[in-house]
Amino acid sequence: MLSEKDYASLRERLPFWDYISEELAEQLRTHSYMREFIAGEKLTDAGNSNVGLVIVMNGRIRVSLVSSNAREVTISVARRDEIIYIGGNPTPNVLNNYELEAEVDSRGLVVQMVDFERLLHSDVRIENTVLRSVLGQFNRILFDMQNFLFQDLDSRLAAQLLFEYHQQGGATIVTTHQRIANSIASSREVVSRTLKLWERRGLLSLSRGKIVITSLSDLHAIAGE
């Protein structure tokens, strides 16, 4: 059951709260929960989850698609105050093998699947609000896919490092080669090989779990920015 403070956070952040009945509101308060996730912890595993939606309170939560041979690719990363919708997916066969993982220590407000499904179908205005949000997220995914199709690996890798530079607020990026590979639809081996080459060229330095950017101008040039 949510505390009064966490319940207020839920009310403030759900964009369709005004359309929720008192009965459903009470169910959400009773069944939803706030949870801390450590870096690398999975919220869901290959679609096996009771999670209907997650509101990211702080940190970063990565959404990935997982293939039958355990290969995965990142399709989005949710940050503070963003909502990840899992239940009520209008195309369930597309996202039936997904994983949610905390990229860094994170905190999320979780609504269980059964409650979210009930909520979603209780009012067409709620359903429309969610579908508009999902469509916006899908458009961003298509934009990223377009970049993958028309950019070479070096450009994608440089752009991802610059993105992390701005997101993490400094030259020291806390991440792994595997996580970067997932984000740019590549393999860890290829990413590691390219990063080591760039290290020899003086663009960055590598240590366990960290990448320190030493030449922003060179990365901008490789990324074509």
Secondary structure, DSSP 8 states (H G I E B T S, - for coil): ---HHHHHHHHHH-TTGGG--HHHHHHHHHH-EEEEE-TT-EEEBTTB--EEEEEEEES-EEEEEE-TTS-EEEEEEE-TT-EEE-TT-SSTTTSSSEEEEESSSEEEEEEEHHHHHHHHTT-HHHHHHHHHHHHHHHHHHHHHHHHHHHS-HHHHHHHHHHHHHHHHTSSEEE--HHHHHHHTT--HHHHHHHHHHHHHTTSEEEETTEEEES-HHHHHHHHT-
